């Protein structure tokens, strides 16, 4: 048994110890930059019970990595946990995060290959799912750009993949695609895995076809996110960037192959793909991006995500005025009464001031006139 395969098995065993067998748990990988350290280095390969995080704490970590303050609802224990995960410099954040929710990726089935430097050196933590989801509160769109990876992707021929795109995908992973000459999109992909096995996926089988299609769509949406980043880099704006989405392809394989090894091998292929994606992101962002990969074995509805991104716009004075409810008749009467009272008081003050001026100024004028006449008489004498 060579060194690489031994290390591969050790990686699997260490990752299996990431979670307890209890329900309501998940795991998270924090992938650091290739040239900069934004996360604290892991202290050991094993993750203990005290190293667990709550789902809102993961969301708070994403907010801080984007350069924003954590939510005010974060507890003192949560703040302490963030200090254990993030480097202490608040002015040195990547401001770009690649966040992915991997559906029904149970820790006992996740394959972390030996050639994968990202997951092998990532900071890993157990996630306690006390709630099914948590919110990531971000400021208005002028300060952050959010790109969804869940958008339907149009391929070269429309909404369906082509044999050429499948061949390019297989080559990207170091594999091959043998097309079916009689029927398009009905061939076989063969992908080598880090464990030494070779994964064969048949496009004629529905579950395997959906898995490959979802993985190719994810890669295509990542490329679109890169194009948006390049557009932002050439503009005057400098917003934080969040690339976020979920992946359901493993869920499809789990439902189809519950007792076979196809789901496990498909999961290994997925993590190989994520590693290559993160390599590309590191090159494009010049190391100013990190990854947050959530693995959740708990089934969720397709429309729900573990971390829900919420954009909170800052209200303006006009917005506050427009959102104020229409006043009732009692409020209007009170306003009119106050205005009439102020008007009468102002009028009375003006009348009093006028009368005082008339009766006080007149004697003063006479006194000044008498003083001037007396001074003139003294000068004549």
Secondary structure, 3 states (H helix, E strand, C coil): CCHHHHHHHHHHHHHHCCCCCCCCEEEEEEECCCCCCCECCCCCCCCCHHHCEEHHHHHHHHHHHCCCCCCCCCCHHHHHHHHHHECCCCCCCCCEEEEEEEECCCCCCCCCCCCCHHHHCCEEEEEECCCCCEEEEECCCCCEEEEECCCCCCECCECCCCHHHHHHHHHHCCCEEECCCCCCCCCEEEEECCCCCEEEEECCCHHHHHHHHHHHHHHHHHHHHHHHHHHHHCCCCCCEEEEEEEECHHHHHHHHCCCCCHHHHHHHHHHHHHHHHHHHHHHHCCCCCEEEEEEECCCCCCCCCCEEEEECCCCCHHHHHHHCCCCCHHHHHHHHHHHHHHHHHHHHHHHHHHHHHHHHHHHHHHHHHHHHHHHHHHHHC
